[in-house]
Amino acid sequence: MYNLLIADDEEMIRNLIRKYAEFEGHKVTEASDGMEAVMLCRNNKYDLIIMDIMMPELDGFSACREIRKTADTPIIMLSARGEEYDKINGFELGIDDYVVKPFSPKELMLRISAILRRSSPTAEKEDPNRKKDIFSAEGLTVDFTARIVYIDEKRIQMSPKEYELLFYFIKNKNIALSREKLITNVWGYDFYGDDRTLDTHVKLLRRSLGKYAKFIVTLRGVGYRFETDN
């Protein structure tokens, strides 16, 4: 059983999601605005948050920004709009998925299950004596063990999905990676988005890497390749 927070100013939407979530065996807490959602997250721990964008008191983007200051809880953003700007804004804040209203509650439950499986902590404990796994190319340094990325010796912050995507690129450097392969291995077999989600994250990753975005080469009609000499 997982503990979910549903933040939406529409009671009908909250009731619909609650009905399906409780049927799946999850515990559900509701918030009717962004401010209430932030306060609940400060005092409680949730396994996943379903957050509407357009809410009173505090909109979903602002609420997500506040929550991200203290927690990395997976977030699914809901919106009546499907503009690329909203999606990019959400992904930059580190959300895990974006669902456009009206939506299928069954599909939403599948998306929730997929994210919860990927985000569940493993039983492995970090071995302090384990050798660090580090990749370097020009001024880009990636410490896989510590999950840290440096640009010209300065540490940068990225969203969880940007880290996963970069790590997969590097582990498969100089290999042509199709969009399907990237989606399957970075998002999982049960990913319910589309190619545009991948392209948006690649765009955000390139922005984070700055001048070292040159390592990510677009293969027209195929996908991408992380290209380095080492």
C-alpha positions in Angstrom: 0.0 0.0 0.0 1.3 3.5 -0.9 0.4 6.8 0.6 -0.8 9.2 -2.1 -1.6 13.0 -2.0 -4.2 14.3 -4.5 -4.1 18.1 -4.9 -6.8 19.5 -7.1 -9.4 22.2 -6.5 -12.1 20.2 -8.3 -13.8 17.9 -5.8 -15.1 15.6 -8.6 -11.6 15.0 -9.9 -10.3 14.2 -6.4 -13.2 11.8 -5.8 -12.6 10.0 -9.1 -8.9 9.5 -8.4 -9.5 8.5 -4.8 -12.0 5.9 -5.9 -9.6 4.2 -8.3 -6.5 4.6 -6.0 -8.3 3.1 -3.0 -9.5 0.3 -5.2 -5.8 -0.4 -5.9 -5.2 -0.5 -2.1 -3.6 2.9 -1.7 -4.1 5.4 1.1 -5.3 8.8 -0.1 -5.0 12.3 1.3 -6.7 15.3 -0.4 -5.7 18.9 -0.8 -8.0 21.5 -2.4 -5.3 24.1 -3.2 -1.6 24.4 -3.6 -0.9 26.0 -0.2 -2.7 23.1 1.5 -0.6 20.6 -0.5 2.6 22.3 0.5 1.7 22.3 4.2 0.6 18.6 4.1 4.0 17.7 2.5 5.9 19.6 5.3 4.2 17.5 8.0 3.7 14.2 6.2 5.6 11.8 3.9 3.9 10.7 0.7 5.0 8.1 -1.9 3.5 10.0 -4.8 1.7 13.3 -5.4 -0.9 14.0 -8.1 -0.9 17.8 -8.6 -3.2 20.0 -10.7 -1.6 23.1 -12.2 -4.5 25.6 -12.0 -5.4 25.9 -8.3 -6.2 28.8 -5.9 -3.9 30.1 -3.2 -0.9 28.6 -4.9 -0.7 27.1 -8.4 0.7 23.6 -9.1 4.0 24.9 -10.4 4.7 27.1 -7.3 3.5 24.3 -5.0 5.8 21.8 -6.7 8.7 24.3 -6.4 8.1 24.6 -2.7 7.8 20.8 -2.2 11.0 20.2 -4.1 12.9 22.3 -1.5 12.5 19.5 1.1 11.4 16.4 -0.7 12.0 14.5 -3.9 8.6 12.7 -3.9 7.5 11.7 -7.4 4.9 14.1 -8.8 2.4 13.6 -11.6 1.1 17.0 -12.9 -2.5 17.3 -14.2 -3.5 20.1 -16.6 -6.4 21.0 -18.8 -3.8 22.4 -21.2 -1.3 20.4 -23.2 1.1 23.2 -24.3 4.8 22.3 -24.6 5.6 25.3 -22.4 3.7 23.8 -19.4 5.3 20.4 -19.9 8.8 21.8 -20.1 8.1 24.0 -17.0 6.9 21.0 -15.1 9.8 18.8 -16.2 12.3 21.5 -15.2 10.9 21.4 -11.7 11.5 17.7 -11.6 8.0 16.2 -12.1 7.8 12.6 -13.2 4.9 12.7 -15.6 2.3 15.1 -17.1 -1.3 14.1 -17.8 -3.7 16.2 -19.8 -7.4 16.5 -18.7 -9.7 14.8 -19.5 -7.9 11.6 -18.7 -8.6 7.9 -18.3 -8.5 7.1 -14.6 -7.4 3.5 -15.5 -4.4 4.9 -17.5 -3.6 7.3 -14.6 -3.4 4.3 -12.3 -1.1 2.5 -14.7 1.2 5.6 -14.8 1.1 5.8 -10.9 2.0 2.1 -10.6 4.9 2.5 -13.1 6.3 5.5 -11.2 5.9 3.8 -7.8 7.8 0.7 -9.0 10.7 2.7 -10.4 10.9 5.0 -7.3 10.7 2.3 -4.6 13.9 2.1 -2.6 16.0 -1.0 -3.1 17.3 -3.1 -0.3 20.9 -2.5 -1.3 23.0 -0.5 1.1 25.9 1.6 -0.2 29.3 0.0 0.4 31.7 2.7 1.7 34.6 0.7 0.3 33.2 0.5 -3.2 35.4 2.1 -5.9 33.9 5.2 -7.4 32.6 5.0 -10.9 33.5 8.3 -12.6 33.3 9.4 -16.3 35.2 12.5 -17.6 35.2 14.1 -21.0 36.8 17.6 -21.4 35.2 19.7 -18.7 32.3 17.3 -18.0 32.7 15.0 -15.0 30.0 12.5 -13.9 30.3 10.7 -10.6 27.9 7.8 -11.0 28.4 6.5 -7.4 27.6 9.8 -5.8 25.1 10.8 -8.5 26.9 14.2 -9.0 27.6 16.0 -12.3 30.3 18.7 -12.7 30.6 21.3 -15.5 34.2 22.8 -15.5 34.6 21.7 -11.9 31.3 23.4 -10.8 28.6 21.1 -9.6 25.2 21.4 -11.4 21.7 20.4 -10.4 19.4 18.5 -12.7 16.0 16.9 -12.4 15.9 13.1 -11.5 15.0 12.2 -15.1 17.9 14.3 -16.5 20.3 12.3 -14.3 18.9 9.0 -15.5 19.0 10.0 -19.1 22.6 11.3 -18.9 23.8 8.2 -17.1 22.2 5.9 -19.7 23.7 8.0 -22.5 27.2 7.7 -21.0 27.0 4.0 -20.2 26.1 3.5 -23.9 28.4 6.2 -25.4 29.1 6.1 -29.1 26.1 3.8 -29.7 23.2 4.8 -31.8 20.2 4.7 -29.5 16.7 4.7 -30.9 13.9 6.6 -29.3 12.1 3.3 -28.5 15.3 2.0 -26.8 15.8 5.1 -24.7 12.1 5.2 -23.6 12.2 1.5 -22.8 15.4 1.7 -20.7 15.0 5.1 -19.1 11.3 5.3 -18.5 10.4 1.6 -18.5 8.4 -0.8 -20.6 5.2 0.5 -19.2 5.8 4.2 -20.1 2.6 5.8 -21.4 4.0 9.0 -22.8 5.3 9.7 -26.4 8.4 10.6 -28.2 7.8 14.3 -27.4 8.4 13.6 -23.7 11.8 12.1 -24.6 12.7 15.0 -26.9 11.7 17.5 -24.2 14.0 15.9 -21.6 16.8 15.7 -24.1 16.3 19.5 -24.7 16.4 20.1 -20.9 19.5 17.9 -20.5 21.3 19.8 -23.3 20.5 23.1 -21.6 21.9 21.8 -18.3 25.1 20.6 -20.0 25.7 23.9 -21.6 28.6 23.8 -24.1 29.0 20.0 -23.5 25.5 19.5 -25.0 27.6 18.9 -28.1 28.2 15.3 -26.9 24.5 14.5 -27.5 24.1 14.0 -31.3 20.7 13.9 -32.9 20.3 11.0 -35.4 17.4 12.1 -37.6 14.7 9.5 -37.9 16.5 7.2 -35.4 17.2 8.8 -32.0 20.4 10.0 -30.3 24.0 9.1 -29.7 26.3 10.3 -26.9 29.5 10.9 -28.8 33.0 11.2 -27.2 36.5 10.2 -28.1 37.2 8.3 -24.8 
